Amino acid sequence: MLKIIIAILIFSFIVIFHELGHFFVAKKCDVKVNEFWLGMGPTIFHFTKGETKFCLKLLPFGGACVMEGEDEESDDERAFCKKPLWQRALIVAAGPFMNFILAAILCIIVIAAMGIDKPIVKSLTPGYGGEAAGLMPGDEVTELGNYNVHFAHEVSAYIFFHSDEDIDVTYIRDGEENTVLVTPKYDEETRRYKAGIIWNNEYVKGNIFEDMYYGMCQMKYYIYTTFKSLSGLITGRISFKEMSGPVGIVKAIGDTYEQSKESGALYVVMNLLNLSALLSANLFIMNLLPIPALDGGRLLLFLVEAIRGKRLNEKLEGRIHLVGFVLLMALMVFVMYNDIVKLITG
């Protein structure tokens, strides 16, 4: 039960942070905010402060900042639809931007507390591509293809997304930079492609500037994996059945808690913060996708408006977002079904 509560709290915090971005910028632009939700479905608790009704919904997934004239016509001078294009764009972009900021802050905190797992080779598994290419213990990997490497955990992710390719691996040995070609090999036990590289797993502490730099590098890694996962879904490399929704996220947070608690409270907190950073970075990217009803879809329509020099018909715009919302809800139902099936089948 505790891990479910922790998962809901983390998920809720990330959503609130996103919606507060919309809320605060809307207020700065003098837009009337009618309601602020946390969750979805029937309201179980609410209170009103000023002109805004704050609601806690039954289902602990999602949230909303409901503004006057957002998806419908309004004669109120403080309505969203009455504001200049640049203000509307700022209000919409503020949600994803807040998730970017949150993810970056969490990454920096984790790096500062735990250190940097530098990609330094400890040993090599016989018969795999790393050994065959001539890598040796002590080599520090710096680049894979055109991707700059800063952490050991980036290598396995890169290999996963490029398992059908021979990979140019750049490394430093005795102060000299070298590049070799590594062919990933399928491992029957883990059912993944590997290079057979075992890392030092020694975390190096840095100063405040290094913590900030490597924190942003970790943020870059999360954005990279999100984009590659999306492209994998499109190309078929990743099955839609592997997608996770709210139920899968709750399970992932619960599993992280269970696996970390034996190592002590610090590891529990840091691993949960790390997972929260990943979720916030995912929300940042997903909300910027040019899909109706998402922030990215609204920004795309704003771009069309800027090019045309006039706004789309408000009723048409509302219908576009309604269709997008219905499709997103259908996708959520599909993903939640997959999550439940995976829970039942183990």
C-alpha positions in Angstrom: 0.0 0.0 0.0 2.8 2.4 0.9 4.5 2.1 -2.5 1.1 2.9 -4.2 0.8 6.0 -2.1 4.4 7.0 -2.9 3.7 6.5 -6.7 0.5 8.6 -6.6 2.3 11.4 -4.7 5.1 11.5 -7.2 2.8 11.4 -10.2 0.6 14.1 -8.7 3.6 16.3 -7.9 4.8 16.2 -11.5 1.3 16.9 -12.8 0.8 19.8 -10.4 4.2 21.3 -11.4 3.1 21.2 -15.0 -0.3 22.7 -14.4 1.1 25.4 -12.2 3.2 26.5 -15.1 0.0 27.2 -17.1 -1.7 28.7 -14.0 1.0 31.3 -13.0 1.6 32.5 -16.5 -2.1 32.8 -17.2 -2.4 34.9 -14.0 0.5 37.1 -15.1 -1.3 37.6 -18.5 -4.5 38.5 -16.6 -6.4 35.4 -17.9 -9.3 34.2 -15.8 -8.7 30.7 -14.5 -12.1 29.0 -13.7 -10.8 25.7 -12.3 -7.6 23.9 -11.4 -7.8 20.1 -11.2 -5.6 17.3 -9.9 -6.8 14.0 -11.2 -9.7 13.0 -13.5 -13.3 11.9 -13.1 -15.7 12.9 -10.4 -14.7 15.6 -7.9 -14.1 14.3 -4.4 -13.0 17.5 -2.8 -12.9 21.2 -3.8 -12.5 24.7 -2.5 -12.6 28.1 -4.1 -10.0 30.7 -3.7 -10.5 34.0 -5.5 -12.1 33.3 -8.8 -10.7 29.8 -9.2 -12.2 26.5 -8.0 -9.5 24.0 -7.0 -10.6 20.3 -7.3 -9.2 16.9 -6.3 -10.6 14.3 -8.7 -11.2 10.6 -8.0 -8.7 9.1 -10.5 -5.1 10.1 -9.6 -4.0 10.6 -13.2 -3.6 13.9 -15.0 -4.9 17.4 -14.2 -6.0 20.6 -15.9 -5.9 24.3 -15.6 -9.3 25.4 -17.1 -9.2 29.0 -18.4 -12.1 31.1 -19.5 -12.5 31.0 -23.3 -9.9 28.3 -23.7 -11.9 26.0 -26.0 -15.1 28.0 -26.5 -16.2 31.5 -27.3 -16.3 34.1 -24.5 -17.1 37.8 -24.3 -15.1 38.2 -21.1 -12.2 40.6 -21.7 -10.0 38.4 -19.5 -10.7 35.3 -21.6 -7.9 33.2 -23.0 -9.2 33.6 -26.5 -9.1 37.4 -26.2 -5.4 37.6 -25.4 -2.6 38.3 -28.0 -1.1 35.3 -29.7 2.3 35.6 -27.9 0.5 35.6 -24.5 -1.5 32.5 -25.4 1.6 30.8 -26.7 3.5 31.6 -23.5 0.6 30.2 -21.3 0.5 27.0 -23.2 4.3 26.5 -23.4 4.7 27.2 -19.6 3.4 23.7 -18.7 6.0 21.7 -20.6 8.7 24.2 -19.7 8.0 23.7 -16.0 8.5 19.9 -16.5 11.8 20.6 -18.2 12.9 22.8 -15.2 11.7 20.2 -12.7 13.5 17.3 -14.4 16.7 19.4 -14.7 16.6 20.3 -11.0 16.0 16.7 -9.9 18.9 15.4 -12.2 21.3 17.9 -10.6 20.2 16.9 -7.1 20.8 13.2 -7.8 24.2 13.8 -9.4 25.2 16.1 -6.5 24.2 13.4 -4.0 25.3 10.2 -5.7 28.1 11.3 -8.1 28.9 10.5 -11.7 29.1 6.9 -13.0 31.8 7.5 -15.6 31.9 5.1 -18.5 35.2 3.4 -17.6 35.6 -0.2 -18.6 36.3 -2.6 -15.7 36.3 -5.9 -17.7 35.0 -7.5 -20.9 32.8 -10.5 -21.4 34.6 -13.1 -23.6 32.9 -13.6 -27.0 31.2 -10.2 -27.2 31.8 -7.2 -29.4 33.7 -5.1 -26.9 36.5 -7.7 -26.5 36.6 -8.5 -30.2 37.1 -4.8 -31.0 40.1 -4.6 -28.7 38.6 -2.5 -25.8 40.6 -3.0 -22.5 40.0 -2.4 -18.8 40.6 1.3 -18.0 39.3 2.6 -21.3 36.9 5.5 -21.0 34.2 5.6 -23.6 33.4 9.1 -24.8 31.3 8.7 -27.9 29.0 6.2 -29.6 28.4 7.0 -33.3 27.7 10.8 -33.1 26.3 10.5 -29.5 28.5 12.0 -26.8 28.7 9.7 -23.7 29.0 10.9 -20.2 27.6 8.0 -18.1 28.0 4.2 -18.2 24.3 3.7 -18.3 24.0 5.6 -21.6 25.9 2.8 -23.4 23.4 0.0 -22.9 20.5 2.4 -23.9 22.3 3.4 -27.1 23.0 -0.3 -27.9 19.3 -1.1 -27.4 18.3 1.5 -29.9 21.0 0.6 -32.4 21.2 -3.2 -31.9 21.1 -3.9 -35.6 24.1 -1.7 -36.4 27.9 -1.9 -36.0 28.7 0.9 -33.6 31.7 3.3 -33.8 33.0 3.4 -30.2 35.4 6.3 -29.4 37.4 5.9 -26.2 40.4 7.3 -24.4 43.4 5.1 -23.4 46.5 6.6 -21.8 45.4 10.1 -22.9 45.0 9.1 -26.5 41.6 9.0 -28.4 40.9 5.9 -30.4 37.8 4.6 -32.3 36.9 1.0 -32.9 33.9 -0.8 -34.5 31.8 -2.8 -32.1 29.1 -5.4 -33.2 26.4 -5.9 -30.5 25.6 -9.6 -29.8 22.3 -11.0 -28.6 22.3 -12.4 -25.1 19.8 -15.2 -24.6 19.6 -14.8 -20.9 18.6 -11.1 -20.8 17.1 -11.1 -24.3 18.9 -8.0 -25.2 21.9 -7.0 -27.4 25.1 -6.3 -25.5 28.7 -5.3 -26.2 29.9 -7.3 -23.3 31.3 -4.3 -21.4 31.3 -4.4 -17.6 31.7 -1.0 -16.0 33.6 0.2 -12.9 30.4 1.4 -11.2 32.4 3.8 -9.2 30.6 7.1 -8.7 32.8 10.2 -8.8 31.8 13.3 -6.9 32.2 16.7 -8.6 32.0 20.3 -7.6 28.8 22.4 -8.0 29.6 23.4 -11.6 30.3 19.7 -12.6 27.0 18.7 -10.8 25.1 21.2 -12.9 26.8 20.2 -16.1 26.3 16.5 -15.6 22.8 17.1 -14.4 22.0 18.6 -17.7 23.8 15.8 -19.5 21.5 13.4 -17.7 18.5 15.5 -18.8 19.8 15.2 -22.4 20.0 11.4 -22.0 16.3 11.3 -20.8 15.2 13.4 -23.7 17.2 11.2 -26.1 15.7 8.0 -24.8 12.2 9.5 -25.0 12.7 10.5 -28.6 14.2 7.2 -29.6 11.4 5.3 -27.9 8.8 7.3 -29.8 10.6 6.7 -33.1 10.9 3.0 -32.2 7.1 2.9 -31.8 6.7 4.5 -35.3 9.2 2.2 -37.0 8.0 -0.9 -35.2 11.2 -1.6 -33.4 9.3 -1.2 -30.1 5.8 -2.8 -29.8 2.8 -0.7 -28.6 2.3 -3.4 -26.1 5.6 -2.3 -24.4 4.1 1.2 -23.7 3.3 2.0 -20.1 0.5 4.2 -18.9 -0.5 5.4 -15.3 -0.8 1.8 -14.0 2.6 0.8 -15.4 4.2 4.0 -14.0 2.8 3.2 -10.5 4.2 -0.3 -10.8 7.6 1.1 -11.9 7.7 3.5 -9.0 6.7 0.7 -6.6 9.3 -1.6 -8.0 12.0 1.1 -7.6 11.0 1.6 -4.0 11.1 -2.1 -3.2 14.5 -2.7 -4.9 16.0 0.4 -3.2 14.8 0.1 0.4 17.3 -2.6 1.3 20.2 -0.3 0.4 19.0 2.4 2.8 16.8 5.6 2.9 19.3 7.6 0.8 19.1 5.1 -2.1 15.3 5.0 -1.9 15.1 8.8 -2.1 17.7 9.2 -4.9 16.2 6.4 -7.0 12.7 7.8 -6.7 14.0 11.3 -7.5 15.8 9.9 -10.6 12.6 8.2 -11.7 10.7 11.4 -11.1 13.2 13.3 -13.3 12.7 10.7 -16.1 8.8 11.0 -15.8 9.0 14.8 -15.8 11.3 14.8 -18.9 8.9 12.4 -20.6 5.9 14.7 -19.8 7.9 17.6 -21.2 8.5 15.8 -24.6 5.1 14.2 -24.8 3.2 17.4 -24.2 5.1 19.1 -27.0 4.0 16.6 -29.6 1.9 18.3 -32.3 -1.2 16.3 -31.4 -4.6 18.1 -30.8 -5.5 18.5 -27.1 -1.8 18.4 -26.1 0.2 21.6 -25.6 2.1 20.9 -28.7 -1.1 20.7 -30.7 -2.1 24.1 -29.5 1.3 25.6 -30.3 1.0 24.1 -33.8 -2.3 25.9 -34.3 -0.8 29.1 -33.0 1.9 28.7 -35.6 -0.8 28.3 -38.3 -2.4 31.4 -36.9 0.8 33.4 -37.1 1.4 32.3 -40.7 -2.2 33.1 -41.7 -2.3 36.4 -39.9 -5.6 35.5 -38.3 -7.0 33.0 -35.9 -8.8 29.8 -36.9 -12.5 29.6 -36.2 -12.9 29.1 -32.5 -15.6 26.4 -32.9 -13.3 24.5 -35.4 -10.4 24.8 -33.1 -12.5 23.5 -30.2 -13.6 20.5 -32.3 -10.0 19.7 -33.3 -9.0 19.6 -29.6 -12.1 17.5 -28.7 -11.2 14.9 -31.4 -7.6 14.8 -30.1 -8.8 14.4 -26.5 -11.1 11.5 -27.5 -8.3 9.8 -29.3 -5.9 10.3 -26.4 -8.5 8.8 -24.0 -8.8 5.8 -26.3 -5.0 5.4 -26.3 -4.9 5.7 -22.5 -7.6 3.0 -22.2 -5.5 0.7 -24.5 -2.3 1.4 -22.6 -4.0 0.8 -19.2 -5.4 -2.5 -20.5 -1.9 -3.5 -21.6 -0.5 -2.5 -18.1 -3.2 -4.6 -16.4 -2.5 -7.6 -18.6 1.2 -7.4 -17.9 0.5 -7.2 -14.1 -1.7 -10.3 -14.3 0.6 -12.3 -16.5 3.6 -11.3 -14.5 
